[in-house]
Amino acid sequence: MHNPNQKLKDEIERIRQGGDAKYHQNLEAQDKMFVRKRLELLFDADSIVEDGLFANAQAPDLPADATVTGMATIDGRPVCFMASDSTVKAGSFGRRTVEKQIRIQEKAMELNVPILYLIDSAGGRITDQIEMFPGRRHGGRLFYNQVQLSGIVPQICILFGPSPAGSAYIPAFCDLTIMVEKNASAYLGSPRMVEMAIGEKTTMENMGGARMHCSVSGLGDVLVQSEVEAIAACKRYLSYMPQSWREKPPVTERREPVAGRPLAEIVPENQNVPFDMKELIMQIIDQNTWFEVKKLWAQEIITGLARMGGKAVGIVANQSKVKGGTLFVDSADKGARFIWLCNAFQIPLLFLSDVPGFMIGSQVERQGIIRHGAKMLSAVSEATVPKLSVIVRKCYGAGLYAMAGPAFGTDATIALPSASIAVMGPEAAINAVYYNKIMSLPEAERADFIAQKRQEYAEDIDIYRLGSELVIDDIIPYERLRSDVIARFKLYQNKQPVVYPKRNAIHPV
């Protein structure tokens, strides 16, 4: 006798198994997991509610049309997700694939919950292009929706495998992109297509590999060595984020910092001696809460999430160990993007300044250092979350502006005993003002003259003078930095900034 219930169960089982066994074997050979295994690791047990399971069910070789979409919970928090099934047509997009993805984006909009994009796909099916590429609810709508969701709910992309051509824009529009080394890639044209079109011979890894994107192009935010590590990173990042822009980030139990050297020993007195700003960061944040964003890209500036007193904070810091902490085109872009992220999701911003300014010279001018620097200044100006600027050591030129100096709606500018603020450093300043005078002196007298002028310059920019002129709000001992920052953020948490009414700002490109 025909049993419709058993038939349904059999059909569900067939679809959930994905593609042919040989494609599952290919995954294993690449140290990759089947999509449903990834979902089991990512989400709370028995929390997945899938929609669109029967998409294209009448085509035996297209179970679920190569993608899994639905909702689940992570640590009890609901999220939406779309995940490529690379055992089915290499995870490529067809008409129903795109419709499923658009629907889950719309669900994230309606429910104001984060959305995760788990990509391992060959991109759009050329054979189906008229059905999935040009129309109102076709591929372009995915990107339109990502832009509408931007800053409204967290959007996280994990690249487990390729994300070619049009689908390469999915990670670009996400707040955070995690890439698995050796397997993940993103590119507009394959190496074969590149050779045909422009005659360039290249490799997938050099042109669009995970390490390249995390260290050179800046598309990737976090480089991991395995899929398990990628899933763990996604969970950690989400723990700092609210469900949507309407909420504040979750608060956890307060932890003391890791044991280490006192700040007075970490920060050298000599402004020209580099030191590791990350060591300082570890001494003021809660232990084991550092989540660095774009660690391998533009390393002269550090951006990352952490907790101080159990509360989420975004940190922007200069790294004198790399290029002296000077700001370049990429570091300005990196800083601006991170500031926009924190401002979108009500995460207070802490700036730790040790910056000689923006790079100068014909090369960076041709790259657009002024435009890109203006982008970071725009981000600082727009940020309405609580902002604290700590002058750790030197803060020269427009570096003061990029690092949320007093003029940029900053709630407080705090100086450590080692702090110095000036238009430029003493060496450059004395050379700029007194060059002709120095050259006119007998060589034996020049060193004494330069030393005298540098002493006068140091007195002019003395940090206590800046305090007396109310340029800075406080000068604090090193050992008070953590407690002072925590106390101030607590007092500023209900800040209601004055925002000038306007439709849109026009950002530097």
Secondary structure by P-SEA (a helix, b strand, c coil): cccaaaaaaaaaaaaaacccaaaaaaaaaaccccaaaaaaaaccccccccccccccccccccccccbbbbbbbcccbbbbbbbbccccccccccaaaaaaaaaaaaaaaaabbbbbbbccccccccccccccccccccaaaaaaaaaaacccbbbbbbcccccccccccccccccbbbbbccccccccccaaaaaaacccccccccccccccccccccccccccccaaaaaaaaaaaaaaccccccccccccccccccccccccccccccccccccaaaaaaaccccccccccccccccccccbbbbcccbbbbbbbbbcccccccccaaaaaaaaaaaaaaaacbbbbbbbcccccccccaaaaaacaaaaaaaaaaaaaacccbbbbbcccccccccccccccccccccbbbbccccccccccaaaaaaaccaaaaaaccccaaaaaaaaaaaaaaaaacaaaaaaaccccccccccaaaaaaaaaaaaaccccccccccccccccc
